Amino acid sequence: MTTPLRIGFIPLVDAAALIVAADKGFAAAEGLDITLVREVSWSNVRDKLNIGLFDAAHLLAPVAIASSLGLGHVKVPIVAPFNLGLNGNAITVSPSLHADIMKEIDGDRFDPMATALALSRVVAKRRKSGAEPLIFGMTFPFSTHNYQLRFWMAAGGVDPDEDVRLVVLPPPYMVDSLANGHVDAFCVGAPWNSIAVDLGIGHILHFVSDILVAAAEKVLAIRQNWAEKSPDMVAALVRAHLRAAEFIEQPDNRAEAAAILAQPERIGVDAEVIQRTLDGRLKISPDGAKRESERYLLVGRQGVARPDPAQAAWLYAQMVRWGQAAMKPDALKTAMDVFRPGLYDAAVGHHPAPADAPQAIGAFAGPPFDPDDIRGHLAAFKIGHWKP
Amino acid sequence: MAAESSPKIVIVDESPIRAAILEEGLREAGYTSVVHISEMHSLLARIYAVDPDIIVIDLENPSRDVLEQMFQVSRAVRRPIAMFVDQSDAASIEASVEAGVSAYIVDGLKKERIKPILDLCVSRFNAFARLQDELDRAKHALEERKVIDRAKGILMKLKGLTEDEAYVLLRSTAMREKKKIGEIAQSILTASELLK
């Protein structure tokens, strides 16, 4: 007997575990018959999950939290029993902004503090000359991309709400917008950064893992009431996803995984571009320069598939910092409760974190993150809406 | 409805036909102030230029996420907008998502005034979906008709049949094989391609 499930996703490489679980038979082995539904907006994914048109979804981690808190939309409690990806985004800038930053930079070009300070000098010069503020594209108000861009530039003294403009752009429009000069830079997931570099219209300035060592990106999201009613189904989903993630992380399987993801009805871009992302070996500039990182995108390795509530707390703290949520102890608790390591353990057993497991967050600026003291943590940052 | 009290409605839709159907419906219902935006570049700026009370967008449009930005307090956003949200409105939201449409409302507009507009959008979107479906079926029928005509031509030429005899042969073969006439006709075309 198989159980039919409809699961929504956005064509991005961090949907890898979900797509491979469905297309490589890992879900079928758990008795699940998954129909994947490709969507065009995060709003659609959220709404269709909320009203039950989807049983589960590939979702931005902050959207799962916002939905559970009822921020900007109907309040529907969501839980995440599986972390689909850690990191995986990059900041890409136009060739002219790249040249401006490199002219101003004092230090290593991969050091986010050096680039953020350089950006603040570029912004000051532009203001002096009467130029329009720089425009940065990101994917959604409640997105890691939004928070990563803000965290980075604010560390260098750039106020994201005063000194530049942050605008939401659907990922498939990012590259065109950069090419047409409608934005000067963007933060987005794979494959869009690589596509901009391949077209010669962008430079990857940072992997977001430069900014935060380990940041929860997308989760497998399900409605809390469905999770409570169908614990066996949740466990089967988690197991299928973990098997898929383990498959993807075997270097020998990467080419096959990339080919599965490249299918037109899945992500629909060249398999080679997808494999670059999985391997963490990216071309970062149109002249062909490459950069490699162990931490570019983690799909299940180093124990990262197990949801970590500290990640949810950090995301909630960003919502407070940037004026999207009020600072309330019960809201923090609700946010942390979205990430469910218990559901993960119930499915695959509890294993101690591997020795190489990354420390949650690990931001390049500010004090280490402490979920028990968000007030104290946020008080350390000068720029932001929230004031102690 | 008096013109001065008619809320200003923006329709964001890349399909000109569907937008026209919706606009017509709204005008018939007395909503005279309707603007259609089909160009997605600088969408927020275009919307602010119209300064609407209600924004209607189809769910196939990736720019829906751009509208979500209007909930935020930021420099890029001049006037906060709320979605038609209220825990009690779950049924309305379900109906609109299923119909493929979503509405964003400027704060302050009364709920009684929004509901009929949203209901109208839902029914017009459903009507458009039915129309699209009929159109697809008609197109399919036309295609099938062409295939059958070509298959008849081949049979007439190869077997020296009249048009009626060729059709009878197709139909009786379809019945015997428990297939559609279109499928038999298609296999004749495929076979004749192979044997060329």
Contacts between the chains, C-beta under 8 A, distances in Angstrom:
chain1	res1	chain2	res2	distance
A	40	B	59	7.9
A	40	B	60	6.3
A	40	B	61	7.1
A	40	B	62	4.4
A	40	B	64	7.7
A	41	B	59	7.6
A	41	B	61	7.4
A	41	B	62	5.2
A	41	B	63	7.8
A	41	B	64	4.4
A	41	B	65	4.6
A	42	B	65	5.5
A	42	B	68	7.8
A	43	B	64	4.7
A	43	B	65	5.5
A	43	B	67	7.8
A	43	B	68	5.5
A	43	B	102	7.2
A	44	B	59	5.4
A	44	B	64	6.6
A	44	B	97	7.9
A	47	B	93	7.1
A	47	B	97	5.1
A	47	B	102	7.4
A	48	B	97	6.4
A	51	B	90	7.3
A	51	B	93	6.5
A	51	B	94	4.8
A	51	B	97	5.8
A	53	B	97	6.9
A	53	B	98	7.4
A	72	B	68	7.0
A	72	B	71	4.1
A	72	B	83	7.3
A	73	B	83	6.1
A	73	B	85	5.9
A	74	B	85	5.2
A	74	B	87	6.5
A	74	B	89	7.8
A	74	B	90	7.1
A	74	B	93	6.6
A	75	B	87	6.8
A	139	B	65	7.0
A	140	B	65	5.5
A	140	B	68	6.6
A	141	B	68	5.7
A	141	B	69	5.5
A	141	B	71	6.6
A	141	B	72	5.1
A	161	B	74	5.1
A	161	B	75	5.5
A	162	B	75	6.7
A	165	B	75	6.1
A	165	B	76	5.1
A	166	B	74	6.8
A	166	B	76	6.7
A	167	B	44	7.3
A	167	B	66	7.7
A	167	B	69	7.0
A	167	B	76	5.5
A	168	B	65	5.4
A	168	B	66	4.9
A	168	B	68	6.7
A	168	B	69	4.2
A	169	B	66	7.0
A	170	B	62	3.5
A	170	B	63	6.3
A	170	B	65	5.6
A	170	B	66	7.2
A	172	B	62	6.3
A	173	B	40	7.4
A	173	B	62	6.8
A	173	B	63	8.0
A	177	B	41	8.0
A	180	B	41	7.9
A	182	B	41	6.6
A	182	B	42	7.1
A	323	B	72	8.0
A	323	B	73	5.5
A	324	B	72	7.0
A	385	B	73	7.6
